[in-house]
Protein backbone atom coordinates (compact mmCIF):
# COMPACT_ATOMS: atom_id res chain seq x y z
CA UNK A 1 0.00 0.00 0.00
CA UNK A 2 1.45 3.32 -1.10
CA UNK A 3 0.34 5.59 1.72
CA UNK A 4 3.19 8.06 2.21
CA UNK A 5 1.95 11.59 1.94
CA UNK A 6 2.45 15.15 3.02
CA UNK A 7 0.21 18.15 2.59
CA UNK A 8 1.47 21.70 2.68
CA UNK A 9 -1.47 24.08 2.60
CA UNK A 10 -0.03 27.11 0.82
CA UNK A 11 -1.17 30.04 -1.25
CA UNK A 12 -0.23 29.65 -4.91
CA UNK A 13 2.22 32.55 -4.79
CA UNK A 14 4.01 31.05 -1.78
CA UNK A 15 4.79 27.64 -3.32
CA UNK A 16 8.47 27.34 -4.12
CA UNK A 17 10.11 24.85 -6.41
CA UNK A 18 11.43 23.09 -3.30
CA UNK A 19 7.89 22.86 -1.86
CA UNK A 20 6.72 21.36 -5.17
CA UNK A 21 9.57 18.84 -5.25
CA UNK A 22 9.07 17.82 -1.60
CA UNK A 23 5.35 17.15 -2.07
CA UNK A 24 5.72 15.37 -5.42
CA UNK A 25 8.65 13.28 -4.17
CA UNK A 26 6.84 12.21 -1.01
CA UNK A 27 3.42 11.62 -2.53
CA UNK A 28 4.17 10.38 -6.05
CA UNK A 29 7.80 9.37 -6.42
CA UNK A 30 7.56 7.26 -3.26
CA UNK A 31 4.70 5.28 -4.85
CA UNK A 32 6.85 4.56 -7.89
CA UNK A 33 9.86 3.57 -5.78
CA UNK A 34 7.85 1.31 -3.47
CA UNK A 35 6.12 -0.37 -6.39
CA UNK A 36 9.46 -0.98 -8.10
CA UNK A 37 10.83 -2.44 -4.85
CA UNK A 38 8.06 -5.07 -4.49
CA UNK A 39 7.42 -5.82 -8.15
CA UNK A 40 10.06 -8.51 -8.67
CA UNK A 41 8.69 -10.63 -5.81
CA UNK A 42 5.10 -10.18 -6.94
CA UNK A 43 6.01 -11.18 -10.47
CA UNK A 44 7.86 -14.26 -9.24
CA UNK A 45 4.80 -15.31 -7.21
CA UNK A 46 2.41 -14.28 -10.00
CA UNK A 47 0.33 -12.58 -7.33
CA UNK A 48 0.22 -9.12 -5.86
CA UNK A 49 -1.92 -6.21 -4.79
CA UNK A 50 -0.76 -2.63 -5.14
CA UNK A 51 -3.02 -0.01 -3.60
CA UNK A 52 -2.32 3.72 -3.91
CA UNK A 53 -3.84 6.20 -1.50
CA UNK A 54 -4.59 9.29 -3.57
CA UNK A 55 -7.07 12.04 -2.68
CA UNK A 56 -10.23 13.78 -3.75
CA UNK A 57 -7.80 16.60 -4.60
CA UNK A 58 -6.74 14.59 -7.67
CA UNK A 59 -10.25 15.07 -9.06
CA UNK A 60 -11.34 18.45 -7.68
CA UNK A 61 -8.19 20.34 -6.75
CA UNK A 62 -8.83 20.07 -3.02
CA UNK A 63 -7.92 22.49 -0.25
CA UNK A 64 -4.13 22.14 -0.06
CA UNK A 65 -2.62 23.43 -3.29
CA UNK A 66 -1.68 22.55 -6.86
CA UNK A 67 1.43 20.65 -5.79
CA UNK A 68 -0.67 18.28 -3.67
CA UNK A 69 -3.42 17.89 -6.29
CA UNK A 70 -0.89 17.15 -9.04
CA UNK A 71 0.99 14.60 -6.94
CA UNK A 72 -2.22 12.76 -6.07
CA UNK A 73 -3.47 12.84 -9.69
CA UNK A 74 -0.16 11.37 -10.78
CA UNK A 75 -0.77 8.38 -8.53
CA UNK A 76 -3.91 7.57 -10.50
CA UNK A 77 -2.03 7.67 -13.81
CA UNK A 78 0.69 5.49 -12.32
CA UNK A 79 -1.91 2.96 -11.19
CA UNK A 80 -3.58 2.89 -14.61
CA UNK A 81 -0.31 2.08 -16.31
CA UNK A 82 0.71 -0.61 -13.85
CA UNK A 83 -2.79 -2.15 -13.85
CA UNK A 84 -2.74 -2.68 -17.61
CA UNK A 85 0.85 -3.89 -17.62
CA UNK A 86 0.61 -6.33 -14.70
CA UNK A 87 -2.88 -7.83 -14.61
CA UNK A 88 -1.92 -10.89 -16.69
CA UNK A 89 0.74 -11.64 -14.08
CA UNK A 90 -1.84 -11.82 -11.26
CA UNK A 91 -1.07 -8.35 -9.94
CA UNK A 92 -3.85 -5.83 -9.43
CA UNK A 93 -3.28 -2.11 -9.01
CA UNK A 94 -5.94 0.24 -7.69
CA UNK A 95 -6.29 3.64 -6.10
CA UNK A 96 -8.39 4.96 -3.25
CA UNK A 97 -9.29 8.65 -3.35
CA UNK A 98 -10.55 9.73 0.06
CA UNK A 99 -11.79 13.16 0.96
CA UNK A 100 -11.03 14.74 4.30
CA UNK A 101 -10.31 11.90 6.74
CA UNK A 102 -10.07 12.64 10.44
CA UNK A 103 -6.29 12.49 10.82
CA UNK A 104 -3.69 14.88 12.19
CA UNK A 105 -2.89 16.01 8.63
CA UNK A 106 -6.50 17.10 8.11
CA UNK A 107 -6.96 18.55 11.59
CA UNK A 108 -3.87 20.73 11.10
CA UNK A 109 -5.10 22.15 7.77
CA UNK A 110 -7.01 25.41 8.37
CA UNK A 111 -8.80 24.99 5.01
CA UNK A 112 -10.24 21.57 5.92
CA UNK A 113 -13.83 21.92 7.11
CA UNK A 114 -16.44 19.20 7.49
CA UNK A 115 -19.16 21.51 6.17
CA UNK A 116 -17.73 21.35 2.63
CA UNK A 117 -18.45 17.61 2.52
CA UNK A 118 -22.07 16.68 1.70
CA UNK A 119 -22.05 14.02 4.45
CA UNK A 120 -21.32 16.86 6.89
CA UNK A 121 -18.39 15.15 8.59
CA UNK A 122 -14.82 14.04 8.12
CA UNK A 123 -14.36 10.40 7.16
CA UNK A 124 -12.96 7.92 9.63
CA UNK A 125 -9.68 6.08 8.99
CA UNK A 126 -11.43 2.73 9.37
CA UNK A 127 -13.78 3.64 6.50
CA UNK A 128 -10.76 3.87 4.22
CA UNK A 129 -9.21 0.73 5.75
CA UNK A 130 -12.34 -1.28 4.85
CA UNK A 131 -11.79 -0.42 1.17
CA UNK A 132 -8.10 -1.36 1.42
CA UNK A 133 -9.06 -4.80 2.75
CA UNK A 134 -11.66 -5.26 0.01
CA UNK A 135 -9.14 -4.42 -2.73
CA UNK A 136 -6.48 -6.65 -1.17
CA UNK A 137 -8.87 -9.61 -1.21
CA UNK A 138 -10.15 -9.10 -4.75
CA UNK A 139 -8.23 -10.37 -7.76
CA UNK A 140 -10.60 -9.04 -10.40
CA UNK A 141 -10.77 -5.33 -9.57
CA UNK A 142 -7.85 -3.54 -11.19
CA UNK A 143 -7.15 -0.10 -12.61
CA UNK A 144 -9.94 1.45 -10.58
CA UNK A 145 -10.22 4.47 -8.34
CA UNK A 146 -12.53 3.96 -5.38
CA UNK A 147 -13.90 7.20 -3.95
CA UNK A 148 -14.33 7.38 -0.18
CA UNK A 149 -15.40 10.99 0.16
CA UNK A 150 -18.77 11.52 1.82
CA UNK A 151 -20.27 12.66 -1.48
CA UNK A 152 -17.79 15.46 -2.18
CA UNK A 153 -16.92 14.04 -5.60
CA UNK A 154 -19.45 11.96 -7.49
CA UNK A 155 -18.39 10.03 -10.58
C-alpha positions in Angstrom: 0.0 0.0 0.0 1.4 3.3 -1.1 0.3 5.6 1.7 3.2 8.1 2.2 2.0 11.6 1.9 2.4 15.1 3.0 0.2 18.2 2.6 1.5 21.7 2.7 -1.5 24.1 2.6 0.0 27.1 0.8 -1.2 30.0 -1.3 -0.2 29.6 -4.9 2.2 32.5 -4.8 4.0 31.1 -1.8 4.8 27.6 -3.3 8.5 27.3 -4.1 10.1 24.9 -6.4 11.4 23.1 -3.3 7.9 22.9 -1.9 6.7 21.4 -5.2 9.6 18.8 -5.2 9.1 17.8 -1.6 5.4 17.1 -2.1 5.7 15.4 -5.4 8.7 13.3 -4.2 6.8 12.2 -1.0 3.4 11.6 -2.5 4.2 10.4 -6.1 7.8 9.4 -6.4 7.6 7.3 -3.3 4.7 5.3 -4.9 6.9 4.6 -7.9 9.9 3.6 -5.8 7.8 1.3 -3.5 6.1 -0.4 -6.4 9.5 -1.0 -8.1 10.8 -2.4 -4.9 8.1 -5.1 -4.5 7.4 -5.8 -8.2 10.1 -8.5 -8.7 8.7 -10.6 -5.8 5.1 -10.2 -6.9 6.0 -11.2 -10.5 7.9 -14.3 -9.2 4.8 -15.3 -7.2 2.4 -14.3 -10.0 0.3 -12.6 -7.3 0.2 -9.1 -5.9 -1.9 -6.2 -4.8 -0.8 -2.6 -5.1 -3.0 0.0 -3.6 -2.3 3.7 -3.9 -3.8 6.2 -1.5 -4.6 9.3 -3.6 -7.1 12.0 -2.7 -10.2 13.8 -3.8 -7.8 16.6 -4.6 -6.7 14.6 -7.7 -10.3 15.1 -9.1 -11.3 18.5 -7.7 -8.2 20.3 -6.8 -8.8 20.1 -3.0 -7.9 22.5 -0.3 -4.1 22.1 -0.1 -2.6 23.4 -3.3 -1.7 22.5 -6.9 1.4 20.6 -5.8 -0.7 18.3 -3.7 -3.4 17.9 -6.3 -0.9 17.2 -9.0 1.0 14.6 -6.9 -2.2 12.8 -6.1 -3.5 12.8 -9.7 -0.2 11.4 -10.8 -0.8 8.4 -8.5 -3.9 7.6 -10.5 -2.0 7.7 -13.8 0.7 5.5 -12.3 -1.9 3.0 -11.2 -3.6 2.9 -14.6 -0.3 2.1 -16.3 0.7 -0.6 -13.8 -2.8 -2.1 -13.9 -2.7 -2.7 -17.6 0.8 -3.9 -17.6 0.6 -6.3 -14.7 -2.9 -7.8 -14.6 -1.9 -10.9 -16.7 0.7 -11.6 -14.1 -1.8 -11.8 -11.3 -1.1 -8.4 -9.9 -3.8 -5.8 -9.4 -3.3 -2.1 -9.0 -5.9 0.2 -7.7 -6.3 3.6 -6.1 -8.4 5.0 -3.2 -9.3 8.6 -3.3 -10.5 9.7 0.1 -11.8 13.2 1.0 -11.0 14.7 4.3 -10.3 11.9 6.7 -10.1 12.6 10.4 -6.3 12.5 10.8 -3.7 14.9 12.2 -2.9 16.0 8.6 -6.5 17.1 8.1 -7.0 18.5 11.6 -3.9 20.7 11.1 -5.1 22.2 7.8 -7.0 25.4 8.4 -8.8 25.0 5.0 -10.2 21.6 5.9 -13.8 21.9 7.1 -16.4 19.2 7.5 -19.2 21.5 6.2 -17.7 21.3 2.6 -18.5 17.6 2.5 -22.1 16.7 1.7 -22.1 14.0 4.4 -21.3 16.9 6.9 -18.4 15.2 8.6 -14.8 14.0 8.1 -14.4 10.4 7.2 -13.0 7.9 9.6 -9.7 6.1 9.0 -11.4 2.7 9.4 -13.8 3.6 6.5 -10.8 3.9 4.2 -9.2 0.7 5.7 -12.3 -1.3 4.8 -11.8 -0.4 1.2 -8.1 -1.4 1.4 -9.1 -4.8 2.7 -11.7 -5.3 0.0 -9.1 -4.4 -2.7 -6.5 -6.7 -1.2 -8.9 -9.6 -1.2 -10.1 -9.1 -4.7 -8.2 -10.4 -7.8 -10.6 -9.0 -10.4 -10.8 -5.3 -9.6 -7.9 -3.5 -11.2 -7.1 -0.1 -12.6 -9.9 1.4 -10.6 -10.2 4.5 -8.3 -12.5 4.0 -5.4 -13.9 7.2 -3.9 -14.3 7.4 -0.2 -15.4 11.0 0.2 -18.8 11.5 1.8 -20.3 12.7 -1.5 -17.8 15.5 -2.2 -16.9 14.0 -5.6 -19.4 12.0 -7.5 -18.4 10.0 -10.6 
